[in-house]
Amino acid sequence: MKNLSLKMDDSVFNETEKITAKISKNRNRYINEAVEFYNMLQKRKLISRQLKKESKVVREESMKVLSEFEKLLDED
């Protein structure tokens, strides 16, 4: 496990302290779970962006292929 020094806004710290006391979870565990959740959220956003980018490329290529098929049909 890595040690980390963290500066946190006072309001965020105070809210964290209140919540961790109410749910009986230590601050370290709470912050670890929060970062883990945020990492998953960011991964999903990255995957979504990549999927949109790749979908655009596929769509453009599909339109080219469709156009070629239409030309073939028009020739008949």
KEVEXDREN-991732 format. One record per atom (N, C-alpha, C): residue in three letters; x negated, y, z; atom name; residue number from 1. Coordinates in steps of 0.1 Angstrom, whole numbers, plus 5000, padded with zeros to 4 digits. Layout:
// KEVEXDREN-991732
@rest->ALA; px->X; py->Y; pz->Z; atom->CA; nr->NUM .
...
//
This chain:
// KEVEXDREN-991732
@rest->MET; px->4992; py->4988; pz->5000; atom->N; nr->1 .
@rest->MET; px->5000; py->5000; pz->5000; atom->CA; nr->1 .
@rest->MET; px->4991; py->5012; pz->5000; atom->C; nr->1 .
@rest->LYS; px->4995; py->5023; pz->4993; atom->N; nr->2 .
@rest->LYS; px->4987; py->5035; pz->4991; atom->CA; nr->2 .
@rest->LYS; px->4992; py->5045; pz->5001; atom->C; nr->2 .
@rest->ASN; px->4983; py->5053; pz->5007; atom->N; nr->3 .
@rest->ASN; px->4987; py->5064; pz->5015; atom->CA; nr->3 .
@rest->ASN; px->4989; py->5077; pz->5006; atom->C; nr->3 .
@rest->LEU; px->4998; py->5085; pz->5010; atom->N; nr->4 .
@rest->LEU; px->5002; py->5097; pz->5002; atom->CA; nr->4 .
@rest->LEU; px->5004; py->5108; pz->5012; atom->C; nr->4 .
@rest->SER; px->4999; py->5120; pz->5008; atom->N; nr->5 .
@rest->SER; px->5002; py->5132; pz->5015; atom->CA; nr->5 .
@rest->SER; px->5012; py->5139; pz->5007; atom->C; nr->5 .
@rest->LEU; px->5022; py->5144; pz->5014; atom->N; nr->6 .
@rest->LEU; px->5034; py->5149; pz->5006; atom->CA; nr->6 .
@rest->LEU; px->5038; py->5162; pz->5012; atom->C; nr->6 .
@rest->LYS; px->5040; py->5173; pz->5004; atom->N; nr->7 .
@rest->LYS; px->5045; py->5185; pz->5009; atom->CA; nr->7 .
@rest->LYS; px->5060; py->5185; pz->5004; atom->C; nr->7 .
@rest->MET; px->5069; py->5188; pz->5013; atom->N; nr->8 .
@rest->MET; px->5083; py->5187; pz->5011; atom->CA; nr->8 .
@rest->MET; px->5089; py->5200; pz->5015; atom->C; nr->8 .
@rest->ASP; px->5099; py->5205; pz->5007; atom->N; nr->9 .
@rest->ASP; px->5106; py->5217; pz->5011; atom->CA; nr->9 .
@rest->ASP; px->5113; py->5215; pz->5025; atom->C; nr->9 .
@rest->ASP; px->5113; py->5225; pz->5033; atom->N; nr->10 .
@rest->ASP; px->5119; py->5223; pz->5047; atom->CA; nr->10 .
@rest->ASP; px->5133; py->5218; pz->5046; atom->C; nr->10 .
@rest->SER; px->5141; py->5224; pz->5037; atom->N; nr->11 .
@rest->SER; px->5155; py->5219; pz->5036; atom->CA; nr->11 .
@rest->SER; px->5157; py->5205; pz->5033; atom->C; nr->11 .
@rest->VAL; px->5148; py->5200; pz->5023; atom->N; nr->12 .
@rest->VAL; px->5148; py->5186; pz->5019; atom->CA; nr->12 .
@rest->VAL; px->5144; py->5177; pz->5031; atom->C; nr->12 .
@rest->PHE; px->5133; py->5181; pz->5038; atom->N; nr->13 .
@rest->PHE; px->5128; py->5174; pz->5049; atom->CA; nr->13 .
@rest->PHE; px->5139; py->5173; pz->5060; atom->C; nr->13 .
@rest->ASN; px->5145; py->5184; pz->5063; atom->N; nr->14 .
@rest->ASN; px->5155; py->5184; pz->5074; atom->CA; nr->14 .
@rest->ASN; px->5167; py->5175; pz->5070; atom->C; nr->14 .
@rest->GLU; px->5172; py->5176; pz->5058; atom->N; nr->15 .
@rest->GLU; px->5183; py->5167; pz->5054; atom->CA; nr->15 .
@rest->GLU; px->5179; py->5153; pz->5054; atom->C; nr->15 .
@rest->THR; px->5166; py->5150; pz->5050; atom->N; nr->16 .
@rest->THR; px->5161; py->5136; pz->5051; atom->CA; nr->16 .
@rest->THR; px->5161; py->5131; pz->5065; atom->C; nr->16 .
@rest->GLU; px->5156; py->5139; pz->5074; atom->N; nr->17 .
@rest->GLU; px->5156; py->5135; pz->5088; atom->CA; nr->17 .
@rest->GLU; px->5170; py->5132; pz->5093; atom->C; nr->17 .
@rest->LYS; px->5180; py->5140; pz->5090; atom->N; nr->18 .
@rest->LYS; px->5193; py->5138; pz->5095; atom->CA; nr->18 .
@rest->LYS; px->5199; py->5125; pz->5089; atom->C; nr->18 .
@rest->ILE; px->5197; py->5123; pz->5076; atom->N; nr->19 .
@rest->ILE; px->5202; py->5110; pz->5070; atom->CA; nr->19 .
@rest->ILE; px->5195; py->5098; pz->5075; atom->C; nr->19 .
@rest->THR; px->5182; py->5098; pz->5076; atom->N; nr->20 .
@rest->THR; px->5175; py->5086; pz->5081; atom->CA; nr->20 .
@rest->THR; px->5179; py->5083; pz->5095; atom->C; nr->20 .
@rest->ALA; px->5181; py->5093; pz->5103; atom->N; nr->21 .
@rest->ALA; px->5186; py->5090; pz->5117; atom->CA; nr->21 .
@rest->ALA; px->5200; py->5084; pz->5117; atom->C; nr->21 .
@rest->LYS; px->5208; py->5088; pz->5108; atom->N; nr->22 .
@rest->LYS; px->5222; py->5083; pz->5108; atom->CA; nr->22 .
@rest->LYS; px->5222; py->5069; pz->5102; atom->C; nr->22 .
@rest->ILE; px->5213; py->5065; pz->5093; atom->N; nr->23 .
@rest->ILE; px->5214; py->5052; pz->5087; atom->CA; nr->23 .
@rest->ILE; px->5203; py->5043; pz->5094; atom->C; nr->23 .
@rest->SER; px->5197; py->5048; pz->5104; atom->N; nr->24 .
@rest->SER; px->5186; py->5040; pz->5111; atom->CA; nr->24 .
@rest->SER; px->5176; py->5034; pz->5102; atom->C; nr->24 .
@rest->LYS; px->5170; py->5042; pz->5094; atom->N; nr->25 .
@rest->LYS; px->5160; py->5038; pz->5084; atom->CA; nr->25 .
@rest->LYS; px->5148; py->5047; pz->5086; atom->C; nr->25 .
@rest->ASN; px->5136; py->5042; pz->5087; atom->N; nr->26 .
@rest->ASN; px->5125; py->5051; pz->5089; atom->CA; nr->26 .
@rest->ASN; px->5122; py->5059; pz->5076; atom->C; nr->26 .
@rest->ARG; px->5116; py->5071; pz->5078; atom->N; nr->27 .
@rest->ARG; px->5114; py->5080; pz->5067; atom->CA; nr->27 .
@rest->ARG; px->5106; py->5074; pz->5056; atom->C; nr->27 .
@rest->ASN; px->5096; py->5067; pz->5059; atom->N; nr->28 .
@rest->ASN; px->5087; py->5061; pz->5049; atom->CA; nr->28 .
@rest->ASN; px->5095; py->5052; pz->5039; atom->C; nr->28 .
@rest->ARG; px->5103; py->5043; pz->5045; atom->N; nr->29 .
@rest->ARG; px->5111; py->5033; pz->5038; atom->CA; nr->29 .
@rest->ARG; px->5121; py->5041; pz->5029; atom->C; nr->29 .
@rest->TYR; px->5127; py->5051; pz->5035; atom->N; nr->30 .
@rest->TYR; px->5137; py->5059; pz->5028; atom->CA; nr->30 .
@rest->TYR; px->5131; py->5066; pz->5016; atom->C; nr->30 .
@rest->ILE; px->5120; py->5072; pz->5017; atom->N; nr->31 .
@rest->ILE; px->5113; py->5079; pz->5006; atom->CA; nr->31 .
@rest->ILE; px->5108; py->5069; pz->4996; atom->C; nr->31 .
@rest->ASN; px->5103; py->5058; pz->5000; atom->N; nr->32 .
@rest->ASN; px->5099; py->5047; pz->4990; atom->CA; nr->32 .
@rest->ASN; px->5111; py->5043; pz->4982; atom->C; nr->32 .
@rest->GLU; px->5122; py->5041; pz->4988; atom->N; nr->33 .
@rest->GLU; px->5134; py->5037; pz->4981; atom->CA; nr->33 .
@rest->GLU; px->5139; py->5048; pz->4971; atom->C; nr->33 .
@rest->ALA; px->5138; py->5060; pz->4976; atom->N; nr->34 .
@rest->ALA; px->5142; py->5071; pz->4968; atom->CA; nr->34 .
@rest->ALA; px->5134; py->5073; pz->4955; atom->C; nr->34 .
@rest->VAL; px->5121; py->5071; pz->4957; atom->N; nr->35 .
@rest->VAL; px->5111; py->5072; pz->4946; atom->CA; nr->35 .
@rest->VAL; px->5113; py->5060; pz->4936; atom->C; nr->35 .
@rest->GLU; px->5116; py->5049; pz->4942; atom->N; nr->36 .
@rest->GLU; px->5118; py->5037; pz->4933; atom->CA; nr->36 .
@rest->GLU; px->5131; py->5039; pz->4925; atom->C; nr->36 .
@rest->PHE; px->5141; py->5044; pz->4931; atom->N; nr->37 .
@rest->PHE; px->5154; py->5047; pz->4924; atom->CA; nr->37 .
@rest->PHE; px->5151; py->5057; pz->4913; atom->C; nr->37 .
@rest->TYR; px->5144; py->5068; pz->4916; atom->N; nr->38 .
@rest->TYR; px->5141; py->5079; pz->4907; atom->CA; nr->38 .
@rest->TYR; px->5133; py->5073; pz->4895; atom->C; nr->38 .
@rest->ASN; px->5124; py->5065; pz->4898; atom->N; nr->39 .
@rest->ASN; px->5115; py->5058; pz->4887; atom->CA; nr->39 .
@rest->ASN; px->5124; py->5050; pz->4878; atom->C; nr->39 .
@rest->MET; px->5134; py->5043; pz->4883; atom->N; nr->40 .
@rest->MET; px->5143; py->5035; pz->4875; atom->CA; nr->40 .
@rest->MET; px->5151; py->5044; pz->4866; atom->C; nr->40 .
@rest->LEU; px->5156; py->5055; pz->4872; atom->N; nr->41 .
@rest->LEU; px->5164; py->5065; pz->4865; atom->CA; nr->41 .
@rest->LEU; px->5156; py->5071; pz->4853; atom->C; nr->41 .
@rest->GLN; px->5143; py->5075; pz->4856; atom->N; nr->42 .
@rest->GLN; px->5135; py->5080; pz->4845; atom->CA; nr->42 .
@rest->GLN; px->5132; py->5070; pz->4835; atom->C; nr->42 .
@rest->LYS; px->5130; py->5058; pz->4838; atom->N; nr->43 .
@rest->LYS; px->5127; py->5047; pz->4828; atom->CA; nr->43 .
@rest->LYS; px->5139; py->5046; pz->4819; atom->C; nr->43 .
@rest->ARG; px->5151; py->5046; pz->4825; atom->N; nr->44 .
@rest->ARG; px->5163; py->5045; pz->4817; atom->CA; nr->44 .
@rest->ARG; px->5164; py->5057; pz->4807; atom->C; nr->44 .
@rest->LYS; px->5161; py->5069; pz->4812; atom->N; nr->45 .
@rest->LYS; px->5161; py->5081; pz->4803; atom->CA; nr->45 .
@rest->LYS; px->5151; py->5079; pz->4792; atom->C; nr->45 .
@rest->LEU; px->5139; py->5074; pz->4795; atom->N; nr->46 .
@rest->LEU; px->5129; py->5072; pz->4785; atom->CA; nr->46 .
@rest->LEU; px->5133; py->5062; pz->4774; atom->C; nr->46 .
@rest->ILE; px->5139; py->5051; pz->4779; atom->N; nr->47 .
@rest->ILE; px->5144; py->5041; pz->4770; atom->CA; nr->47 .
@rest->ILE; px->5155; py->5046; pz->4761; atom->C; nr->47 .
@rest->SER; px->5164; py->5054; pz->4767; atom->N; nr->48 .
@rest->SER; px->5175; py->5060; pz->4760; atom->CA; nr->48 .
@rest->SER; px->5170; py->5069; pz->4749; atom->C; nr->48 .
@rest->ARG; px->5160; py->5078; pz->4752; atom->N; nr->49 .
@rest->ARG; px->5154; py->5086; pz->4742; atom->CA; nr->49 .
@rest->ARG; px->5148; py->5078; pz->4730; atom->C; nr->49 .
@rest->GLN; px->5140; py->5068; pz->4734; atom->N; nr->50 .
@rest->GLN; px->5134; py->5059; pz->4724; atom->CA; nr->50 .
@rest->GLN; px->5144; py->5052; pz->4715; atom->C; nr->50 .
@rest->LEU; px->5155; py->5048; pz->4721; atom->N; nr->51 .
@rest->LEU; px->5166; py->5041; pz->4714; atom->CA; nr->51 .
@rest->LEU; px->5172; py->5051; pz->4704; atom->C; nr->51 .
@rest->LYS; px->5175; py->5063; pz->4708; atom->N; nr->52 .
@rest->LYS; px->5181; py->5073; pz->4699; atom->CA; nr->52 .
@rest->LYS; px->5171; py->5076; pz->4688; atom->C; nr->52 .
@rest->LYS; px->5158; py->5077; pz->4691; atom->N; nr->53 .
@rest->LYS; px->5148; py->5080; pz->4680; atom->CA; nr->53 .
@rest->LYS; px->5148; py->5068; pz->4670; atom->C; nr->53 .
@rest->GLU; px->5148; py->5056; pz->4675; atom->N; nr->54 .
@rest->GLU; px->5147; py->5045; pz->4666; atom->CA; nr->54 .
@rest->GLU; px->5160; py->5043; pz->4659; atom->C; nr->54 .
@rest->SER; px->5171; py->5046; pz->4665; atom->N; nr->55 .
@rest->SER; px->5184; py->5045; pz->4658; atom->CA; nr->55 .
@rest->SER; px->5185; py->5054; pz->4647; atom->C; nr->55 .
@rest->LYS; px->5180; py->5066; pz->4649; atom->N; nr->56 .
@rest->LYS; px->5180; py->5076; pz->4638; atom->CA; nr->56 .
@rest->LYS; px->5172; py->5071; pz->4626; atom->C; nr->56 .
@rest->VAL; px->5160; py->5065; pz->4629; atom->N; nr->57 .
@rest->VAL; px->5152; py->5060; pz->4618; atom->CA; nr->57 .
@rest->VAL; px->5159; py->5048; pz->4611; atom->C; nr->57 .
@rest->VAL; px->5166; py->5039; pz->4618; atom->N; nr->58 .
@rest->VAL; px->5173; py->5028; pz->4612; atom->CA; nr->58 .
@rest->VAL; px->5185; py->5034; pz->4604; atom->C; nr->58 .
@rest->ARG; px->5192; py->5044; pz->4610; atom->N; nr->59 .
@rest->ARG; px->5203; py->5049; pz->4602; atom->CA; nr->59 .
@rest->ARG; px->5199; py->5055; pz->4589; atom->C; nr->59 .
@rest->GLU; px->5188; py->5063; pz->4589; atom->N; nr->60 .
@rest->GLU; px->5183; py->5069; pz->4577; atom->CA; nr->60 .
@rest->GLU; px->5179; py->5058; pz->4567; atom->C; nr->60 .
@rest->GLU; px->5173; py->5048; pz->4571; atom->N; nr->61 .
@rest->GLU; px->5169; py->5037; pz->4562; atom->CA; nr->61 .
@rest->GLU; px->5181; py->5030; pz->4557; atom->C; nr->61 .
@rest->SER; px->5191; py->5028; pz->4566; atom->N; nr->62 .
@rest->SER; px->5203; py->5021; pz->4561; atom->CA; nr->62 .
@rest->SER; px->5210; py->5029; pz->4551; atom->C; nr->62 .
@rest->MET; px->5210; py->5042; pz->4552; atom->N; nr->63 .
@rest->MET; px->5217; py->5051; pz->4542; atom->CA; nr->63 .
@rest->MET; px->5209; py->5050; pz->4529; atom->C; nr->63 .
@rest->LYS; px->5196; py->5049; pz->4529; atom->N; nr->64 .
@rest->LYS; px->5189; py->5047; pz->4517; atom->CA; nr->64 .
@rest->LYS; px->5193; py->5034; pz->4510; atom->C; nr->64 .
@rest->VAL; px->5193; py->5023; pz->4518; atom->N; nr->65 .
@rest->VAL; px->5197; py->5010; pz->4512; atom->CA; nr->65 .
@rest->VAL; px->5211; py->5011; pz->4507; atom->C; nr->65 .
@rest->LEU; px->5220; py->5017; pz->4514; atom->N; nr->66 .
@rest->LEU; px->5234; py->5018; pz->4509; atom->CA; nr->66 .
@rest->LEU; px->5235; py->5025; pz->4496; atom->C; nr->66 .
@rest->SER; px->5227; py->5036; pz->4495; atom->N; nr->67 .
@rest->SER; px->5227; py->5044; pz->4483; atom->CA; nr->67 .
@rest->SER; px->5222; py->5035; pz->4471; atom->C; nr->67 .
@rest->GLU; px->5212; py->5027; pz->4474; atom->N; nr->68 .
@rest->GLU; px->5207; py->5019; pz->4463; atom->CA; nr->68 .
@rest->GLU; px->5217; py->5008; pz->4459; atom->C; nr->68 .
@rest->PHE; px->5224; py->5003; pz->4468; atom->N; nr->69 .
@rest->PHE; px->5235; py->4993; pz->4465; atom->CA; nr->69 .
@rest->PHE; px->5246; py->5000; pz->4457; atom->C; nr->69 .
@rest->GLU; px->5250; py->5012; pz->4461; atom->N; nr->70 .
@rest->GLU; px->5260; py->5020; pz->4453; atom->CA; nr->70 .
@rest->GLU; px->5256; py->5022; pz->4439; atom->C; nr->70 .
@rest->LYS; px->5243; py->5026; pz->4437; atom->N; nr->71 .
@rest->LYS; px->5238; py->5028; pz->4424; atom->CA; nr->71 .
@rest->LYS; px->5239; py->5015; pz->4415; atom->C; nr->71 .
@rest->LEU; px->5236; py->5003; pz->4422; atom->N; nr->72 .
@rest->LEU; px->5237; py->4991; pz->4415; atom->CA; nr->72 .
@rest->LEU; px->5251; py->4988; pz->4411; atom->C; nr->72 .
@rest->LEU; px->5261; py->4991; pz->4420; atom->N; nr->73 .
@rest->LEU; px->5275; py->4989; pz->4417; atom->CA; nr->73 .
@rest->LEU; px->5280; py->4998; pz->4406; atom->C; nr->73 .
@rest->ASP; px->5275; py->5010; pz->4406; atom->N; nr->74 .
@rest->ASP; px->5279; py->5020; pz->4396; atom->CA; nr->74 .
@rest->ASP; px->5274; py->5016; pz->4382; atom->C; nr->74 .
@rest->GLU; px->5263; py->5009; pz->4382; atom->N; nr->75 .
@rest->GLU; px->5258; py->5005; pz->4369; atom->CA; nr->75 .
@rest->GLU; px->5266; py->4994; pz->4362; atom->C; nr->75 .
@rest->ASP; px->5273; py->4987; pz->4371; atom->N; nr->76 .
@rest->ASP; px->5281; py->4976; pz->4365; atom->CA; nr->76 .
@rest->ASP; px->5293; py->4980; pz->4359; atom->C; nr->76 .
//
